[in-house]
C-alpha cells in the first residue's frame, strides 16, 4: 500500500512528460527493457529550473519520479547530488515492499544527468 504522500503523487503527478527546452537528460534503468526512470532537466547557471519525467508507469515508479522532479526543481546541482534513495523513501513515506528500487532508479536518473546534444 502506498503512503498518503506517494498516493498523492500518483493521483496528481507533478512534472510528467518530456520538456521541450531541456538541456540535460538522466536515466536510471533501461527504457523499454524493464523498470526505468528518465528525467529531462533545464539547467541554467548550475540550478535546475525545470524537470520532466517518464517512467514505466507503475504507481511506485510514478510516485518516485514525481517526487524527484519536485525535489530537484529550483535546487543547485550540488544540492541534488546529495539526494540518496533512502532520503527519497523517507520523504515519500516509503514505497510498498518490493518496490523500493523505484526510489533507487529515480535518484540514479538524477545522478546520471548529461547534457543533451544541441542541434547545430
Secondary structure, 3 states (H helix, E strand, C coil): CCCHHHHHHHHCCCCECCCCCCCEEEEEECCCCCCEEEEEEEEECCEEEEEEEEECCCHHHHHHHHHHHHHHCCCEHHHHHCCCHHHHHHHHCCCCCCCCHHHHHHHHHHHCCEECCCCC
